[in-house]
Amino acid sequence: MDPTNPLIMLAATDGGVYRTTDGWETQSLTTLGLSYNINDIKFKPNDHMTLYASGRNSLNTDIFWKSTNNGVTWTAITSGLPNSTQTSRVIMGVSVANSNYVYLLAGNTTGGYNGLYLSVNGGTSFTTRSNTPNILSSDFPPIGSGGQASHDFANAISPTDINLVTVGGISEFRSTDGGVN
């Protein structure tokens, strides 16, 4: 829901992103249309015009998109990110602690840990923070390459400390250094 107008809402679906400006009396499919399976959508903190979406597209290329016009149109961001042939589910974390940071948590094709990626420039480019151990494993301590990314998947960023990140599947893991450890 747009934080400045409760009638503007967006819905992430396995058939794209839908948008309404009248509280769902009417809606339209955005440029992230039917060939997109969107797992997550977030507003940039303190900027209702900028939104982020993550998921997969049928071309097996992109996993992250950015909109700067309140979700009407979207642009794929690929710098520093794996393509969708290497991922399963993809979710994000943002925080008012630093609105330019976007954390992207990606599962691999067997539901294990593909990696945690970080943008410090408002979603324009990403760097890999970590990709081991397999923190999405259904076992503890983590083993193997599979896991729970397809249905048990969490990514939370502290509202007061941008480097305090909690991610997980069956088990949760906390990082105090922005996901490096």
Secondary structure, DSSP 4 states (H G I P E B T S, - for coil): --TT-TT-EEEEETTEEEEESSTTSS-EE-SS-TTEEEEEEEEETTEEEEEEEEEEETTS--SEEEESSTTSS-EE--TT---GGG-S-EEEE--TT-TT-EEEEEE-TTSSEEEEEEESSSSS--EEEE--S-TT-SSSS--SS--STTTS-EEEE-SS-TT-EEEESSSEEEESSTT--
